[in-house]
C-alpha cells in the first residue's frame, strides 16, 4: 500500500441509495458512558439515524454487527445532527436532530445485556419544536454566557435566526440584506454568531444585539409600532472574502489563540475574533470540507482539508505537512477518539461511505525469497542488449506523437468526392441568386483497426461553402469495423470561396481513456462554383503565366468545361461564377503562355490555381519532371491595396456602428428607468412624451442593429475576396521569385495568419506585424534595422498606409535578392538583375518610386500600375 494513502482502520457503507451532506456527521460520547470514547452519529436525507461504536479486531476490518449501536428511521429527512447539553436540569449530553420543519432532542441510553448479543441502545424523545419556517442549518453554544447548558440557533431558508432556550422558544430575528443561507457557527469567546452572506462577506452578530433587536414576528406591523418595538439589527464586523464559503469553524485551544476558520471555494481564511485576517491560504484545488484540530506546536493550529480530487491535505497554519489519498470524495470530516486510539479521521461521502482512517505506515511483512546463484551467460546478455537497442533506435527515429504511416494508425478516415455533380441539388437556404445552385456528394469512410469509443465526425468547409450535415456521432467501433456517411457540399453565401477544400476530423477515445484524433482533407470540383460560359474579350485585370512546355489544349486539361464538338474552345475558355462574375482563360498558339483575365482581381485566383494544378497533373502523367511555371509580369499591388482599403473601411464602419449601438442602448435603458419610476409612483404624473422618445429610440436601435448586421455580412464578403486576392499575390510572388516550399509556407503564414477576421484581432494589424518582423530579420538591410523593437500589442490601425508601404517594401526586398527564412541572422542584400532587364534602385528612393518586376519603367508607389497589353 502506498505511503500517501489513508490507512483504513474501519469502514462501512450506509444503506442503499441514501444521500448525505455536511451536517449529517457528528462524533461525541452521546450515551454519556464516561469512558472518553466517541460514538459516530450519522443521519441521512432518507430519515435514517445510525450510531456506531467501531471495534475492529485488526485495522481494515469491515463493520461488525455489534459496531452498530442503534439504527432508527425517522419520518423526515435529517439535515443536521449535533450533541450538546440541550436538556434543562442536567448537564448530560443529548442528541439534537434537525428536520426541515422540526427540531427534536433525544436522550441516548444503553441497557446492559445479559446474553452474548451485547448491550441494547435506545433513544427517547425529550422534547421537540415545530418550526414555522423551513430550516437550513443550526448551531449551538452557551449563548449569553450561560453556564452548564447549550442553547440552539436555527437558520431558516429565508434568513431568520430562531433561538431556542432548550425546551422553550426564545425569539427570532431576520438577517439584514439576506438572499441565500450560508454556513453558521457560534463563537463563545465573543458571544456572537458568524455567517457568510450572499454578498460573499463574513458577518458577525452579537447575541445581545440580536436579543434587543426588532422581533421578526413584528415585521408586518405599522411603521410606528416597529419603531417602538426594538432596535435595528446591526452587524458587529464585516470582512469581504470575495467568494462563497463552504464551512465556518471557531476553535480555541489552550496553546493557540481563538480563531475563526472560513473555507472558501478557492481560499482558506483564518480570522481573529474582531474579523481581521491572521492568515490565508490560496488553494489550487476545489475543497469539499475541512476541520481544524489541536497542533503539537505551540501557537499553531492544524487543519484537515479534503478536496474533490479525493485528497486529504494536512496544514499547520499555511504550511502543507502531509497529503494522503482517500477512496472517495468526503462531504464531512471529523476527528474522534475511538477504542483508546486518539486522532482517528472520520470521513463521510455523499453516497454513504463511512470510513475511520489514520495517517502513517504499516511495517512490511513481505520478505523477498533468496535467489539461487547461477553463472552469467554474457553472450545471451549481449544478444538481448543488441535487440533492445535496435528496438529503442527504431522507436526514437521520429519525434512525432502520432505515426506518419497510415498502416500504423488506429483509425483511418477517407473522403471520396463524387466526380459528377448531384442530379438533384441538395443546396438548402442558399443566398446565391443563380437559377440553380449545384451540390456535390462527399462519401466519408471511417475504418477502425482497434476499439474506438465515442467516435465523433466533424466535417468542415470554408465559408461561404456549406455542408448539409457537419456533425456525426457513432456508436463504439469494434476492431476491423467501418462506418460510412454521405453528405453534400454547396455554395451557401453570395460570394466565391477562397479555397475549394474541406477537412474531416474524427475524435475518439481508446479503451485506456486516451483521446485520439484522425483527419483527412478533400478537394472540391471547380464546377461547384462556376459553369462554362462564352469567353469575354475585354477585362479589367489580366495575368500571364509562362511555362517551359508547349501549351496544352483545353479539351485535354478541362474536359468538364468544354464541348468536344466545338474546336474554338481548344485555346479559349470562359468561366461563369454563380455569383455573377466571369473569367476568361486563353492559351497562346505561338508561345508557351496562358492568360487569365477577369473584371475582378479576386476571381483570377481559383482559375489560376486550377490551371496550374491541372497542368502539373497532366505533365506528371506524361512522366515529365522538369515542367515549371513562372511569372514575369507586374504584381497587381494597386488593385490588391484597393481590396485592403475596402475591407478596412468596413471594419471602421463596424466599430462606428458598435459605438452608436452602445450609446442608443444606454439612452434606451435610461428612458426605461424614467418610465418605470413614473409607473411605480402612487400619484400619476404625465409621461412628458417619454413613451414617444422610447419608441423612437427603439426604432433607432433596431435600425442600427440591422445596419451593423448588413455591414458584418459585407465585411465577411470583403474578407473572402481579400483572402482570394492574397492567395493570388502569394502564388505570383512565389512564381516570380521561384520560392521553395518552405519559403512559400513562410509567405502564407505572413499574409494569411487568420482563419477568421474579428474586430479585436483583424487581418491588417496581424499581417503588418508579421511583415514588419520579416523586414527586421531575414529581409533586414542592416544590423541597425534588427535592433528596432516591435510593438508587443496588436491594435487596430488608424489607416492602411503603413501596411501598404510595408508590403511594397517587402516586394522590393525580395526583388533585390532577399530570401525568406525564420533565422534571425541578417540577410546580405545583393544587387541582381531583374527579369525583363530591370535594375535595382537606391533604397532611399523607395518611398518615391517602386520597381515593377517585368518592366523597365518605375512608377509612383501608390499610382496606377500599368495593365498588361501584350497578348500571349
N, C-alpha and C positions, 0 to 999 in steps of 0.2 A: 504493500500500500504506500502511496506517495506520502512524503513528509508533509506536504502542504494540503492535505485533505483532512477535514474534520473527522476525528475518531468517533465512530458510532459506539455509544455506551448503552443506549436503549432507544428503541423506536417502535412506532406503530402507525397504522393508517386508520383514521376515524371514519366509520360509516361508509356509505356509498353515495356518491354524487352530492355530498354536502359541501357547503361553502362557508368560508371563514374569512375574517378580516382582522384589522389591527387590534380591536378591543376584545377579541374573543379568547385571549390567553391571559392567565394570571397564575402566579406562584405564591403560596403562603401556607402557613400552618393553620389551615382553615378549620380543622377539627379540634384546635386548642389542645393538642397532645402534650405540649411542653417539652418534646424531645429535641426541638430545634430543627427538625426535618420539614422541608416544604412539601406541599402537595401541589400537583399540577391541575388547575381548573380550566376546562375548555368548554366554551359554549358555541353553538353553531347557528347559522341562519335557519336551519330546519327545526330549531327549537330543542335540540338535544343538549343536556348538561352532563358533562362527564368529569369525574375527579379521579386522578391517577396517583399512585404511590409506587414508583418503579423500584423493583428489587431484582435486577438481573443477576443470574448465577455467575456469568462472566461477561465482560464487555462485548457488545454487539448482539446480545440476545434479544429476541423479539419480546412482545408483550406476553405475560403470563396471566392466567385468569385472575389470580389474587392481586395483580397490579391495579386492576380496575376496582376502585373502592365504591363508586356509585355511578350509575347511568340512569337518567330520568329524562323523559320527553315532556317539555313544557309546551303549552299550546301556541305560543307565539315565538317569532324569531328572536334570538338573543343578540343584541347589539354589543353589549359590553358586560364584563364580569369584573368585580373588584372585591377585595377583602379588607375590612376595617372594623372599627368599634362603632357599629351602626345602631345598637340597641341600648336604650337608656337603662340605668340601674346595674349595668355590668360592663366590665372592661374586656370581656371576651371578644374574640374575632367572629364576625358574621359575614355571610356572603351576600353581596348586592348584585342583582341581576336586572339589567336594563332592557326592557322591551320597547317596541315602537310607541305604545300608549300606556305603559305600565312600568312601575318600579317595584320590585319585590326584594325583600330582605329575608334570608333564610339562615337558620342555625343548622350546622352540620355536626352530627354526633355519631359516635360509633358504639356498638354493643359488643362486649367480649363474647366471642364464640366458644361453644362447648365442644365442638367437633372439629374435624380437620378442615372444614370449609373456611375457617378463619373468622375474623370479625365481620360484623354486619354494620353498614353505614346507612344513614337516612337523613333526609333534610326536613325541616319543619318551618313552615311559613310563620315568620314573626309579625310582619305587617306588610302592607302594600299600599302604593299610591297610584290612583288612576290619573293619568295625565290628560290635560285638555288640549295639548299640542303634541305634534309628532316629535319624538326625541331624536337627537343625533348622537350625542356622546355625553359623558359625565365625568366629574372629578370629585374628590372628597378631601377632607382635612379638618383640622381644628379651627374652623372659621371663627374669627373674632377673638382668638386666643383662648378658647375653652379648653379645659383640662379633662383628660380621661374619656373623651368621646370624639367621634368624627361626624361632621355634617356632610351632606351630599348636595352638589350643584349639578343640574342637568341643563344642557344647551339644546334648545329646540331647533327645528329646521328653519324657522322664521326669525331666529335671532333673539329669543327670550331666554334669560337665565332664570331657572326655577330652583329656589333654595329650600331644602328640607332639613328641619331640625329633628332628625331621627323620625319619630312617629308622626310628626305634625309638619304641615306646610308653612313655611315662613313668609316668603314674598317672592315676587317675580319682577324682573327688570329687563327692558329691551335694550340691546346694544345699539349705540348711535351709528347711523350710516351702514347698517347691516345689509348684505346681499346674499352671501352664502356662508354656511357654518364652516369653521376651521377647527384645528386642534385646540383643546382647552386643558389647562392644568392650574394647580393652586400652589402658591409659594407661602409656606407658613412663616418664613422669616420676615417677609414684608406684609403678610396678611392681605394678599392681592391675588386676583385671577389674571392669568396671562393667556392670550389667544392671538391668532393671526387672522386679520380681516381680509376681505376680498380686495382691499386696496394694497395687498401684499405688505402690510405693516404689522409688526409685533406691537400689541397694545396691552397695557396693564391697567386694571381697575381695582381700586381699593375696596375691601369688603365694607368698610364704614361708609364709603361714598355710595355703594350700592344700597346699603340699608336705609340711608336717608334720602335717596333719590326718589323721583316720582314713581308711584306704583304703576306697574304695567296694566293692572286692571282698570285704572282710571284714565286710560288713553282716550276713551271715547267721550269723556266729559267735556264740558264747555271750557273755553279758554280761561275764564275767571276761576273755575274750580281747579284747573290744572296748575295755575299759578299759586294757589294756596295749599296744594296737597303735598309738595315736597320740592327738593332741589333738582336741578337738571343734572343728568348723569355726565360726569366729566372724566376724561381719561387721565391716568396718573402720569404715564410716559408713553412715547411712541417711537418706534425705530423702523425705518423703511428698509426692508431687505431686498426688495425688487423681485421677489418670486414667491410662489405659493409654498407653504410649509406642509410637510408630511406628518411631523410629530413635534411635540414640545415636552421637555422633561426638566424638572427642577431637582437638583441634587445638592446635598450639604453633608460632606463627610468631615470627620474630625480634623484631618490634616489638610483639608482643602477648603478654600473659601466657597461660600454659597454661589452657585452659578445656575443660569438658565440656558439650557441647550435647545437649539432650534435646528431641525433637519429640513433643509430646503430641497428643491428639486435638483439643484446643481451646486449648492454650497452648504457648509456645516458651520453654524454660528455658536459661539459661547459668549453669553452676555452677563454683565454684572447685575446686581439687584436693581440698580437705577436705570437699566436699559443701555448702558454703554457697552461697546464690544470689547471683550477681553481678547478674543482671537477668532479668526475664521479660517476655514479650510476650503479651497476650491476643489471640488470632486470631478474627476474625469470619467465618471460613470453615473448611471441612474440609480440612486439609492432606493431601497424599499422599506427599511425600518432600521431602528437603532436603539441602543440603551447605554447610558453611562454607568460605570461601576467604579468601585474604590481602587485606587492605584497604590502600589507599594512604595512609590517615590513620593516624598512629601511635597505638597504644593501642586501636584498634577492630578489629573483625572483620566482614567482610561475609558474608551468608548468603543463599543462594537457597532459597526455599520455594515449592514447587508445590502447587496445590490442585485440588479436584475440579470447579472451575469453569473449568478449562483456563487458569488464570492462573499466571504466574511472577512472584513478588514478590522484590525485591532489598532487603534490610535492611542498614543499617550499625548494628550493635548493635540497638536497638529502633526506629530511625527508618527509615521506608519511603522509599527513594531512587528506586525505579523499579518499574513494573509493566508486564508485557508479556503478550500473548495467545499461547497455544500452540495448535496444531491438534488436540491430544488431551490426555488426562489421563496424565501420566507416573507410573510407579511407581518409577523410579530416575533419578537425575540425577548427572552428574559434570562436572568442569571439566578440559579437556585442552589440550595444545599440539599442534596439527596443522598441518603444512606451514608452519612458521615463523609461524603465527598463534596467539598466546597468548590463553588465556582463552576457548576455544570451549566453549559449553554443549552437552553431550551428554545427550540425554533418550531414555528408552525407555518405551513404553507396554506394557500387559499383553497386547495382541494383536500386538506385534512391530513397531510403528512406531519406527524409529530415526532420530533427526534430530540434526544438528550445526547450531547456530544461534548468532547473535551479536546483541547489542543495538546500537541506533543507527539511523541513517538512510542512505538512498542518495540521491544527487543526482537531482533530477527532470530527465528528458531531454525532457519534453513542453513545447513552446512553442505557445502559442495563436496561431492564424493571424490575420493582420490582417483587420479587417472593413472592407469598403468603406463609406465615409461616404454617408449618404443624408439627404434632407430629412425632418424630422419632421412627420407629419400629426396636428396637435393635435385635429382633430375626431374621427378614429378613436380616438385615445387617450382622449378624453373619453367617447365612447360605450362603449368597453371598460371604463373605470373605473366608469361607472354600472351596467353589467351585473354587474360583480364586487361592487360594493357592495350591489346588490339580492340577490345570492346569499348574501353574508355576513349581511345582515339577516334573511333567511329562515332561515338556519341557526342564528342566535342568538336566535330568538324564544323557544324553550323551553330550559330548563336540564336537562331530563330526559335521561338517557343513552339510555334506550330510547324509541322513538317511541310516542306515545299512540295514534295512528291505527292501526287494525288492518290497513288496506290497505298500510301500510309495514312490517309485521312480517314477518320471515323465516319463522317457524314459528307457526302458529295452532293452538291446541288448543281443542276444543269438547267439552262434555259434555251429553248428552241423557238425561234421566231418563224412564223409561217412565211413562206416565200411570196404568197399572194395575200392581197387584202381580203377582209371579210366580205362575203357575198351580201350579207345584211349587216349594215353598220351597227355596232354596239355603243356608239357615242351617246352619252346622256348629259344633259344640262350643258351643252357646248355653247360658248359665246361667239363662235365663229359664224359670220354672216353668209357663208357659202351655201350653195344649194344642198349639198350633201357633205358630211364630214366622215371620211373613211376611218376605219379602225383595222388593226392587225392583231391576230391571235398570238399569244405567247404561251407556250406549254412548259411548265416548270416541273422538274422531277427531282425528288429528294431520295437518295439511296443511302441507307444506313448499314454499316458493317458491324456496329455494336448496338447495345440497347441505348436508345436516346429518349430521355424523359422530358415531357412537356415541350415538344418542339413547336416553335412559332416561326412562321414565314412572313417576312415583310418585303414588299416589292416597291421600289422607289424609282420614279422617273422625274426628270427635271421639269418643273412648271415652265410653260403653260401646258405641257403634256399631262395626261391623267390616265389612271387605270380604273377599270370597272370595280376592282376589289384589291385593296393593298395589304390586307392583314388576313392571315390564315392560322388557325390553331388546330393542331392534330393531337390524336391520342399517342401514347407512348409507342415508339417504333421498336420493333423487335430486330435482332440481328438478321442481316441479309433480307431486309424488307424495304419497300419503297412506297412513296406517295406521289401522286401526280395532281396538279391543279392546272386549270386553263383560265386565262383572263385575256382581256383585250385592252390595247393601248390606243388612245385617240388624242387629238388636239382639242383641248378644252378652252384655253384662253385665246383671245383675238390678237395674237401676235406669234411670230415664228420663234421656235425654241432656239437656244444657242447650242444645244447638244442633242443628238439623236441616240442617246444611250440610256440604259436602265441598269438597276442593281437589285439583286436578290440576296437577302440576308436571312439565314436560318440560325436561330439561337436555341440551344437545348442544354440539358444537364446530363452529365454522366452519372451512372449509378452511385459513384462515390461522392456526388454532390458538386463536382467541379463544373462550372459553366463553360460552354464551348460555343464557338461561332463558325459557321461555314457560309461562304458567299461566292457569287459569280456575277459577271457583267454580261450584258447582251446589247446588241446594236439593232436599231430600228431602221426600217427601209425609208428611203427618201420619198417614196410615193405616199407616205403617211401625211406629209405636209404640203405636197405640191403635185401637179399633174402636167402632162405635156401641153404646150401651147405654141402659138405662132411666134417665131423669133421677132425681136424688136431691133430695128436698126439704130435708133437714137437712144442714148443713155447718158446719165449724168456722171456715172462712175465706171471706170474701166481698169482692168488689171490684165497684165500679160505674164504668163508663166512660161519660161523657157525650159526645154528638155534636151537631152542628148540623144534622143531617138526620133525617128520619123513619126509624124502624127498618126494616130490610130483612128479609124473610122468610128463614129459614134454608134453605128449599127453593131459594133463589136463590144464596146465597153458600156453602152447604155441601152441594152436590148429592151429594158422595161419601159423606156420613154420614147422609143422611135418605132415607126411603122416600117417593116422591111420593104414594103412595096414602094415607098417614097425615097428616091435616091437623093433628093435635095437635103435630107436630114443627116447625111453622112458627115457633113462638115459644119453644120449649124443646128442648134437645138434650143428650144425655148422651154422655160420652166415657169408655170403659173402657180404662185403660192396661194394657199387657201385664204390668207389674209388680204389678198388683192394685188400685191406687187408682182412684178415679172422680172426674170433674169434670163439673159441670153448667153449661150456658150458657143464659141466659134473655134474651129481648128484651121490653122493655116495650111494652104495647099502647097506652098513653096518652102516654108521654113518650119523649124521644129518648135512651134509656138502654139499656145492656146490662149484665147482671150475670154474673160468673163466680164460681163457688163450688166449694170442694173441702175435703176433710178435711186436706190437706197444702198448705202455702203454696207449696212449690216446683212443685206440679202446676198452679198457676194460670198459670205463665209461658208455656208453649208454646201453650196455648189462647188466652190474651190476645193474644199476638203474632200467632197465626194469624188471629184475629178482626180485628185492626187491618189486617193486610196484605190480607185479602180484602175488607174494606170499602173500603180505598183503591183496590184494583184495580177494584172494582165501579163506584165513582163516577168513576174515571178513564175507564172505558169509556163512561160517560154524559156525558163532557165536562164534568164538574162539578169546577171547580178550587178551590172555596172550602171543600171538606169538611175538617173538623178534629175531632180527638178531644181531650177534656180530662178531667182527673181532679180532683175536688174533695173526695174522701173523705180518710180518715186514712191516712198512710203506716204500714204494719204493721211498725213498728220493733221492737216487743217480740218478735213471732214471728220476725223476722229475727235478733234477738240470740240467741234460743234455738238457731237453726241454727249461729250462730257459736260459741256455747259448746259445742255438741255436737262440732263439728269440732276445736276447740281441745283438748277433753278427750281425743279420740283421739290428737292429736299428743303430749300429755303421756304417754299410755299407751305410745305408740311409743318415746318417749325412755326410759321406765322399762323396757320390755322390752329395749331395746338395752343398758342398763346391766346388767340381770340376766344377759343372754346373755354379755356380756363377762366378768362375774365367774365364771359357770359354766364358760366356756371356759378361763379361767386355772386354775381348780380342776381341770378335766379334764386339761389338759396337765401340771400338777404331779403328779397321780396317775400319769399315763403314765410320767413320768420316774422316779418311785419304782419302779414295776413293772419298767421296763426295767433299772434298776440291780440289782434283785433277780434278774432272769432272767440277767443277764450275770455275776453272782457265781459263782465256781467252787465255792464251798461253799454248797449250797442252804440258804435260810433261809425260815421261814414267811412267808406273804404278809400276815399280820395283817389279814385282811379287806379288803385293798386292792382285790382283784378285785370284791368286793361294792360297795365305795364307787365304783369306776369305772363299774360298771353302773348304779348309782343316779344318778350324775352325768350319764351319757349319756342316761338317760331324762329327766332334768330339762332337759337341753339341747334334746332333741327336742320336749318339751312346750312349752318357751319359744319355740322356733322356730315351732311350729305356732300358738301364741297370737299371736306377732308377725305371722305371715303373715295370720291372720284379722283382726287389728287393722288391718293395712295395707289389706285389702280393704274393711273398714268405713270406713276413713278416705277411701278413694277414693270410695265411695258418698256419704259425708257431704260431700266437696268438690264432687261433682257437684250435689248438692242445694243446696249453698251458692251455686254459680255460677248455678243456675236462679233462686234467690231474689234474687240480686244483679242479674241481668238484669231481673227484675220490678221491683225497687226503682228501678233506673235509669230504666225506662220510666215508672213512676208519677211520679217526680220531674220528668222531662222534660215530661210532660203537665200536671203541676201548675203548674210554673213557665214552661211554654211556651218551653223552651230551644231555641236554634238548633242546627243540625247540628254546628257547631264546639264548642259547649258540651256537647252530648251526647258528642262524641268525647273531650273532657277528662274527663267523668264516667266514661265507660267505661275510660279509661286509669287513672283513680284507683281504681276499685273492682274492676277485672279486669286487674291487671297481669301475672298469671302464667297461662301455659297449663297448667302442671303444678305441683303442690304438693309440696315436699320438706321434710325436717327442717332442712336447712341454711338454706333461704330459704322461709319459709312465707307464707301469704296474710295472716295477721293483722299481722305486723310490716311487710310491704310496704305494705298499704293504710293502716296507721296513719301511716307516714312520708309517703305521698302526701297524705293528708287534712291532716296537720299542716302540710305545705308550703303547701297552698291556704289554710289558715286564717291563715297568717302572711304571705301575699302578697295575692292578689286578694280574699280574704274577710276581711282583717285589719280590726280595728276602729280601730286607731290605729297611729301610727308606732312606738310602744313595742313592739307585738307583732312588727313587722317586724324589729326589732333582735335578737329572740331567735334564737339559733343552733340549728340542728337537729343531731341526732346523726349523725355520719358513718358509723356502723357499725350494721347491722341485726342484731339478735339476737332470739331467741325470748323474748317477754314472759312474766312470771310468771302473768298473768291477762289477761282481756279487758276489764277495767273502763275502762282508758284509751281503748281503741279504741271502745267503745260510747259513751263520753262525747264523743269527737271526732265520731263520726257524728251524734249528737244535735245537737251544736253546729253541725255542718256544715249540717244541715237548717234549723236556726234562723236561721243567717246568710243562707241562701237565701231564707227566708221574709221576712226584713227588707229584701230588695231587693238582696242581694249577687249579683254576676254573675261567672260563671266566666271566667277569662282567664289566659293564660300570662304576661301583663305583670306586672312586679313592683311597679307603682305601686299605691298604696293605694286601695282602693275605698271611696268615701264611703257610709256606711251611712245610708239614708233610711228613715224610718218610713212604711210603707204599710199600707193596709187589706187584710187577707187575705180570700180567698173565704169566704163564709159569715158575714161580719161579725166576724171575729176581729181583735183589735187586738194590737199588739206588746207585749211585756213588757220590763221592765228587764233589762239583761244580768246584773246581779248576782243575779237570781232564777233564773238558768238552771239551776243545779245542783239547786234545789229543785223546779222545775216546768218543764214543756215545753209549748209551744204545739202543738196538734194541728191542722193545717190542715183547714178544713171544719167545725170545731166551735167553739162559743163557750166551751167549758169548758177549764180547764187541769188536767192530771192529773199525778201524780208521774212523774218521768222514767223510772223503772225499774218502774213499776207496770203493771198490765194495761191495754192500750189497748182502748178500747171497740170492739166489733164493730158493724158497720152493721146496723141493724134495719129500716130503711125498705126497702120493696120498690120496685123500679123501676116 
